[in-house]
Amino acid sequence: MRLFATVTKRKKVTEWIAFMIFRLLSFSVVGILFTILGFLIIKGISVISWDFLTMAPEEGMTKGGIFPAIVGTMSLVVGSMIVSFPIGVMSGIYINEYAGNSFLVKFIRVMTNNLSGVPSIVFGLFGMALFVNTLGFGDSIIAGSLTLGILVLPVIIRTTEEAMKAIDNSYRTGSLALGATKLQTIRRVLLPIAFPNIITGFILSIGRVSGETAPILFTCVAYFLPKLPSSIYDQVMALPYHLYVISTSGTDIEASRPMAYGTALVLVFIVLIMNLLANFLRRYFGNKVKTN
């Protein structure tokens, strides 16, 4: 009995230590996040104003605002999601529901995983060669959106595939047994169930697209463009590249440093708002599935 009690006590102590380590690591991650946010707020809140958010940059980007960069970033995010989300979702559905487990499917999975690990600057060079030069789009919103769409395509494909794979087969067999076709089963049964998890890939893609600099550097952004785009074939300013420019190569780096922190703060909050909206959609569709 004494030996059993000793072993039990030792296990409890080991379990307590393990939980404490996990808890400390979790708090460390949260602490790092709040440290970064706090640093940006302290350094950048002084320049945040209505004029800063609604005016164009002036005097070598040391004064004025960042409105054209905000509009350009939102245009690229929306354009890339219009390109990548439908293609990624349909590709993930095809791989999981139609293609089976052949050698071709395994090869596609391997290539998709490898594609997600390719440096973003390589996508930028590819986008410049294909969309800017070969297809003749020039430096434009459409060239940048297509490049960014390809960049995040592997994330959406893999997320969709895993979301469809997690659905129990009884839903498929039950729907088919009631006389529904495979397409009807996917559209009316499987996709509504998987959609809350598919939104996760959408959230991750928005976060990555919003902060990428290298792909848009080769395909769509301008150094200084204090006007709004009038079509998808126009160049734009974008927050990540604007932040890089005013931090490293402006006419007066020290004078523009507060604007750099303010731009970073705005970019973080834009990504946060987009993620919150996407999470709202995920909860909405998740609750809708539960009620049905």
ROPA-62927 format. One record per residue: x, y, z of N, C-alpha, C in turn; residue in three letters. Coordinates in steps of 0.2 Angstrom, whole numbers, plus 5000, padded with zeros to 4 digits. Example, Ala and Ser with C-alpha at 12.3 -4.5 7.8 and 13.67 -1.06 7.14 Angstrom:
506649725039506249785039506649845039Ala 506449895035506849955036506450005039Ser 
//
This chain:
500449945000500050005000500450065000Met 501050065004501450125004501750134997Arg 501950084994502250084987501750114982Leu 501150094983500650114978500550194979Phe 500450214986500350284987500950324985Ala 501550304986502150334983502150344976Thr 501950294972501950294965501350344963Val 500750344966500250384965500450454966Thr 500750474971500950544973501450564968Lys 501950524966502450544961502050564954Arg 501550524952501250534946500850604946Lys 500550614952500150674953500650734953Lys 501250734956501750784955502050794948Val 502150744945502350744938501750774934Thr 501150754935500650784931500550864932Glu 500650884939500550954941501150994937Trp 501750964937502351004934502151014927Ile 501950954923501750964916501251014915Ala 500751014919500151064918500451134919Phe 500851144924501151204925501651234919Met 501951184916502451204911501951224905Ile 501451184903500951204898500651274899Phe 500451284906500151344907500651404906Arg 501251394909501751454908501851464900Leu 501951414896502051424889501451464886Leu 500851444888500251474885500251544887Ser 500351564894500351634896500951674893Phe 501551634891502051664888501851694881Ser 501451644877501251664870500851724871Val 500351724875499851784876500251844878Val 500751834883501151894885501551924879Gly 501851884875502151914869501751954865Ile 501151924864500651954859500452024862Leu 500352024869500152094872500752134873Phe 501352114873501952154873501952194866Thr 501852154861501952184854501352234853Ile 500752214855500252264854500352324859Leu 500552314865500652374869501252414866Gly 501752394864502352424861502052474855Phe 501652444851501352474845500952534847Leu 500452514852500052564855500352624858Ile 500852614862501252664865501652714860Ile 501952674855502352714850501852744845Lys 501352714843500952744837500252774839Gly 500052774845499352804846499352874845Ile 499952914846500052984846499853014839Ser 499952974833499852994827499152974824Val 498852934828498152904825497652964826Ile 497352984821496853034821496353024814Ser 495853064814495453054808495753074802Trp 496153124802496553144796497053094794Asp 497353064799497853004798497552954794Phe 496952934796496552884793496252894786Leu 496152964785495752984779496153024774Thr 496753044775497053084771497653044767Met 497853074762498453044758499053074761Ala 499653034760500253054763500553124760Pro 500953164763501153224761501853234763Glu 502253274760502953304762503353244763Glu 503453204757503953144758503653094763Gly 503053084764502653034768502853044775Met 503053104777503253124784502653154787Thr 502153174783501453204786500953174782Lys 500353194784499753174780499453104783Gly 499153064779498853004781499052944777Gly 498652894778498852824775498152804771Ile 497752844770497052814767497152774760Phe 497552804756497752764750498052694751Pro 498452694756498752624758498252574761Ala 497752604765497252564768496752534762Ile 496552584758496152564752496552504748Val 497152514746497552474742497552404746Gly 497752404752497752334756497052304756Thr 496552334757495852304757495752274750Met 495952314745495852294738496152224736Ser 496752224739497152164738496952104742Leu 496752114748496452064752495752034748Val 495352084747494752054744494852024737Val 495252054733495452024726495751954727Gly 496251944732496551884732496051824735Ser 495551844740495151804742494651784737Met 494451824732493951814727494251754722Ile 494951764722495251714717495451644721Val 495651654727495951594730495351554734Ser 494851584737494451544741493951494737Phe 493651514732493251464728493651414725Pro 494251434722494651374719494951334724Ile 495151354730495451314735494951264738Gly 494251294739493751254742493551194737Val 493451214731493351164726493851114725Met 494451134725495051084725495051044731Ser 494951064737494951024743494350974742Gly 493750994740493250944739493350894734Ile 493650914729493850864724494350814726Tyr 494850834730495350794732495050744737Ile 494650764741494350714747493750674744Asn 493350704740492750674738492750634732Glu 493150654727493150624720493750584718Tyr 494350614720494950584718495150524721Ala 494850504726495050444730495750444733Gly 496150384733496750384736497350364732Asn 497250384725497750364720498450394721Ser 498850374717499550404717499550474715Phe 499150494711499050564709498850604714Leu 498350584718498150624724498650634729Val 499050584731499650584735500150634733Lys 500250634726500750674723500450754724Phe 499850764723499550824723499650854730Ile 499450814735499550834742500250854744Arg 500750814742501450824743501650894740Val 501450904733501550964730501251024733Met 500651014736500251074739500651094746Thr 500851034749501251054756501951084754Asn 502251064749502851104747502751174744Asn 502151184741502051244739501951294744Leu 501651274750501451314756502151334759Ser 502651304758503351314761503751354756Gly 503551374750503951414746503951484748Val 504551514749504651584751504151634747Pro 503951684750503451724747503751764741Ser 504451784742504751824736504751784730Ile 504751714730504751674724504051684721Val 503551684725502851694722502851764718Phe 503251814722503251884719503551884712Gly 504151844711504451844705504051804700Leu 503751754702503251714697502751754695Phe 502451794700501851844698502051894693Gly 502651924694502951974689503051944682Met 503351884682503451854676502851834672Ala 502351804676501751784672501251834671Leu 501051864677500451914676500651984674Phe 501252004676501452074675501652074667Val 502152034666502452034659502151994654Asn 502051924655501751884650501051894648Thr 500651904653499951924652499751994651Leu 500252034652500252104651499752144655Gly 499652124662499252164666499652224669Phe 500352214669500752274672500652274679Gly 500952324682500952324690500252354691Asp 499852304694499152324695498852284700Ser 498252304702497852264708497752194706Ile 497552184699497352114697498052074697Ile 498552094695499152054696499352044703Ala 499352084707499452074714498952024718Gly 498352034716497851994719497951914717Ser 498051904710498151844708498751814711Leu 499351844712499951824715499751804722Thr 499451844726499351834733498851774733Leu 498351774729497851714729498251644728Gly 498751644723499151584723499551564729Ile 499751624732500151614738499751574744Leu 499151594745498751564750498351504748Val 498351484742497951434739498051364743Leu 498751344744498851284748498551284755Pro 498451334758498151344765497451324765Val 497051354760496351344759496251274757Ile 496651244752496551174750496651124756Ile 497151134759497251084765496751094770Arg 496551154772496051164777495351134775Thr 495151144768494551114766494551044766Thr 495151014764495150944763495150914770Glu 495450944775495450914782494750924785Glu 494350974783493650984786493250934783Ala 493250924776492850874773493050804776Met 493650784777493850724780493650704787Lys 493550764791493250754798492550734798Ala 492150744793491450724793491350654793Ile 490950624797490850554798490450524791Asp 490650464789490450444783489650424783Asn 489350424789488650404790488250464786Ser 488550524786488150574783488150564775Tyr 488650534773488750524765488250464764Arg 488350414767487950354766487150364767Thr 487050404772486350414773486050464768Gly 486350514765486150554760486050514753Ser 486550474752486550434746485950384746Leu 485850354752485350304753484650334752Ala 484550404753483950434752483850454745Leu 484250444741484250454733484550514731Gly 484950554735485250614733485950594729Ala 486050634724486650624720487250644724Thr 487850624722488550644726488550724726Lys 488450754721488450824721487950854726Leu 487350834726486850854731487050844738Gln 487350784739487650764745488150814748Thr 488650834743489150884745488850954746Ile 488450974742488151044742487651054748Arg 487251004749486751014754486850984761Arg 487350934762487450904768488150914770Val 488650894766489350894769489650964769Leu 489551014764489851074764489551124770Leu 488951124771488651164777488951134784Pro 489151074784489451044790490151064791Ile 490551064785491251074785491351154785Ala 490951194783491051264781491351304787Phe 491051294794491451324799492151314800Pro 492351254798493051234799493451264792Asn 493151264787493451294781493551364782Ile 493151404786493251474787493951484791Ile 494151434794494851434797495351454792Thr 495351414787495851434781495751504779Gly 495151524778495051594776495351644781Phe 495251634787495551674792496351674792Ile 496651624791497351614790497551654784Leu 497251644779497451674772497351754773Ser 496851774776496751844777497351874780Ile 497551844786498151864790498751874786Gly 498851814782499551814778499551864772Arg 498951874769498951914763498951984765Val 498752004771498752074774499452094775Ser 499852054777500552074779501052054774Gly 500952034768501452014764501752074760Glu 502352074759502752134756503052114749Thr 503452054750503752034744503352024737Ala 502851984738502451974732502152034729Pro 501952084733501652144730502152194728Ile 502752184730503352234728503452224721Leu 503352164718503552144711502952154707Phe 502352164709501752154705501252214705Thr 501252254711500652304711500852364715Cys 501252374719501352434724501752484721Val 501552544723501952604721502252634727Ala 502852664726503252704731502752754734Tyr 502552794730502152854733501552864727Phe 500952854730500352864725499852894729Leu 499752954730499252984734498652994731Pro 498352944728497652944725497452874725Lys 496752874724496452804725496452774718Leu 496452704717496452674711495752684708Pro 495752684701495052684698494852624694Ser 495352574694495152514691495652454693Ser 495552394692495952344694496652344690Ile 496652384685497352384682497752444684Tyr 497552474690497952524692498452504698Asp 499052534699499452524704499152554711Gln 499352524716499052554723499652554728Val 499552594733499952584739499652534744Met 500052504748499852454752500152464759Ala 499852444764500152464771500752424772Leu 500852364771501552334772502152364769Pro 502052384762502552414759502652484761Tyr 502152524762502152584765502552594771His 502352544776502752534782503552524781Leu 503652484776504352474775504752534772Tyr 504352574768504652634764504752684770Val 504252704774504352754778504852734784Ile 504952674785505452654790506152644788Ser 506252644781506952624779507252674774Thr 506752704770507052734764506652804763Ser 506352834768506052894767506552954767Gly 506253014765506753074765506953094772Thr 506553074777506753094784506453044789Asp 506952994790506752934793506452944800Ile 506852984804506653004811506053034811Glu 505853084806505253124807504653074805Ala 504753024801504252984799504152914803Ser 504652914808504552854813503952844816Arg 503652904819502952894822502452874818Pro 502452894811502052874806502052794805Met 502752774805502852704804502452664810Ala 502552684816502252644821501452654821Tyr 501252704819500452714818500252674812Gly 500652664807500452624801500452554803Thr 500952534807500952464810500352444814Ala 500152494818499552484823498952484819Leu 498852524813498252514809498252454806Val 498752424803498852364800498652304804Leu 498852304810498652254815497952254817Val 497652314818496952324819496552304813Phe 496752314807496352294801496352214801Ile 496952184802496952114802496452084808Val 496552114814496152094819495352104818Leu 495152154815494452164813494252114808Ile 494652094803494452044798494451974801Met 494851964806494851894809494251894813Asn 494051944817493451944821492851934817Leu 492751964811492251954806492251884804Leu 492751854802492851784800492651734805Ala 492851754811492651714817491851714818Asn 491651774817490851784818490551734813Phe 490751734807490451694801490551624803Leu 491151604806491251534808490751514813Arg 490651554818490151534824489451534821Arg 489251584817488651584814488451524810Tyr 488851504806488751444802488751384806Phe 489251384811489251324816488551314820Gly 488351374822487651374826487151354821Asn 487151374815486651354810486651274809Lys 487251244808487251174807486951144814Val 487151164820486851134826486151134826Lys 485851194824485051204824484751154819Thr 485051144814484751104808484851024810Asn 
//
